[in-house]
Amino acid sequence: MLQMIASGDAYSADTLMPLFKQLEPVSLEFMLGTWRGGKFDGGAEPDPLNWYGKRFTSINDVEPILYPGPDGTLQNYDKLGRAQIREMVFDGTVSAALIYDQQPIIDYFRKVNDDVVIGLGDIKGKPLDFFFHLTRDQ
């Protein structure tokens, strides 16, 4: 997975799903902190916000879409609101999941190593095919 992330190439959900299912679950506490995000789209999708990542302040307070503001400080994209994290089951495995407060979106997380996780965005009414990665800010 680390080589796939480093390549910056596009990878299909058919390639990523079996790998995701093999990864270790993560605890809620593991996710606390600020994470830098990236997508597995090879740069094909436009990114008008210049998405930075996610900030998990506590299990009940998550800024799910961070972007650099005009002064360079990280800000939450308020149009999508905030979120919380809970343990949820995906494909028989209990792991941390991010639940948006005002959107029909759940992001399931699995561990690559102590500083990298893979996320799977479950957006109600859409195919289950949006994978992304998060790297812990140091």
ABEGO torsion letter per residue (X at the ends): XAAAAAAGBBBBAAAAAAAAAABBBBBAAAABEBBBBBBAAGGABBBAAGBAEBBBABAABBBABBBBBAAGBBBBBAAAEBBBBBBBBBGGBBBBBBBBAABBBBBBBBBABAABBBBBBBBBGBBBABBBBBBBBX
